[in-house]
């Protein structure tokens, strides 16, 4: 199934090279959950002292692995292992879903020689509603723990793919009080959603030594302006998981712990983490199912950032506007519609709209200098920026998305047939 | 453009025949606003004493005609004329938009020999953002007023069509204290939205004699469970207008006025109005752009009707679920996703799902008796009913929609090119 998907036109030609990072090692394997001849199981093993922060799906029908992560994040007894499988989401699988997670945790504890169930983070992605046979992991995890390597990010990113057409990797460094720390991350998702697949998973690692409450603040805040500002079709998954693990190994190189969110030494790390998450989020939008255009909506003049994001998301999730973009039609009437339906404050008679550098509407009506042909030429670009000034305030927000194409319909109408 | 659209597979073979109704007359004309060789202008003339009730779009970027209707409804000085054009929505046209409405009102007053600007209701549907040349109505409206006929509902319904593939007409009768009254209605819309078109317009007429505040209560309440429970793609228009005019002519036949919403004589009228609005709403969903399936989502076991509707709309607006239905895939995992993302209360472990008569999931997991082939056979039907019990309460709600197809993408990606 995965092989029938055309590569995204935005697939990178060179992937980011993630350097090894002290305190975490990876191993992948072919567990044969659903796919043949590819890896579908990932184990990450972390040194003692690693802390975890993260955000999880708000879905009311979240998967069993999400509940395990939620419990582990709440307990904060230290993170020692992450187990991820692709091919089956273990979502909507009732009591058997929890049993499969419990069994996975059992195996992971045995493999890593630890005893704390809350030290294990589990994520599953793939078909919803099919029982997951976790016994397939039994013979694998111990061997994986023994053979895990620090230089395993690229292989890890591939093992968790579902309908993704490329692995998504990013790396940054930051200075924390004179010590250089590394931030590495990888994620999967061919949009916020993917077919039967349940979708966005993101795992980030750093050797920085930062207290968990501080890390949690950063991840929660940056998720709002990165992953939560990215959409393919507005369909939220049952399994969305975004985790950051900090091994603290930089302490050995002299980095004294950051314990206060107001600590000035945090500034560069904060910025690097935001940049890493933004990079990964954009990589997901650029692999949206069936896309031909990568689209950025910039809203300015909004009452608040939150209102601006709501307006931008209303545009980014509008089927009628996304199909117009696929058709290379500079149809700004549909932008007006999407702004209006968002419910957020906008002054109809001050609304202005730009397609790239070209103003098409100003102060609530068609701009005098708007030339249909110029705007239509702009729409032939692969990367489209639509800016909207809603004329009521001084806040702005940006959302990344893609167009809605015949291929999106084909991928999703024909997926299981 | 309209002619290139394939007729909906649900187009009726016989249209409802709407009987003349004392106190209202219709005329249509070809004003040449955008379309050639078809009527695009409608005038309805009402006798003195007619009252109006209605609901209008909640869009923050609503059109100039919507503002005129809002002012007229607020004034309640009596309704004498309705002017509707198709081909141009007069939306997002700035001051020129208001000028065009004012000019239209001038012509309508001259044509009908009345003086009250608030007695004129105006609606426009078609392309957004293009100035409307209302001077085209100048030579037409007086002649139309003079030639208006009572037996004009069918022609009226055709004059307001845009991408509709069939006119939408319905009629009911009701007994009010021993006197039979008639309710007639027609509407347009090829979904909640249509391409550049701005969309749902509905005009209803009755000879019943009912006080305006009572009528307004009925229309507002029934809009919630009829038009507001219908969606094609979740894109709300700048122009949605739904008006009910009561001429009160039944008083001549002995119907004494209904002034109290608790009046028992209102029961049959109330039910007939709800039924009329439901009929018209369903006709819109059955003409959804590019549809191959008419889909009903029934949610039971919800915390409240409002929560149930939100869950049903979350399903009905999910691109990933609608494409699965187009692909005749009984993909209940996507139903689980859509329930979860609605944000409304649902008990994951009590959730049950039926595709037609076939249970596919029970109490949070795949039903033991679920047979993929049986469910797949059911999905071959043109009319699909998906029922979801969310297991938290006793309320239920129903929403009507259609599938999301390649033709939807074609119609909307290629519309202006």
Interface residues (C-beta under 8 A of the other chain):
Chain A: X57 X58 X59 X60 X61 X62 X91 X92 X93 X94 X95 X96 X97 X127 X128 X129 X130 X131 X193 X195 X196 X198 X233 X234 X235 X236 X237 X238 X318 X319 X320 X321 X323 X324 X326 X327 X328 X329 X331 X332 X333 X334 X336 X337 X338 X339 X340 X341 X342 X343 X344 X345 X346 X348 X349 X351 X361 X363 X364 X365 X366 X404 X405 X406 X408 X409 X410 X412 X413 X414 X415 X416 X417
Chain B: X57 X58 X59 X60 X61 X62 X89 X91 X92 X93 X94 X95 X96 X97 X127 X128 X129 X130 X131 X193 X195 X196 X198 X233 X234 X235 X236 X237 X238 X318 X319 X320 X321 X323 X324 X326 X327 X328 X329 X331 X332 X333 X334 X336 X337 X338 X339 X340 X341 X342 X343 X344 X345 X346 X348 X349 X351 X361 X363 X364 X365 X366 X404 X405 X406 X408 X409 X410 X412 X413 X414 X415 X416 X417
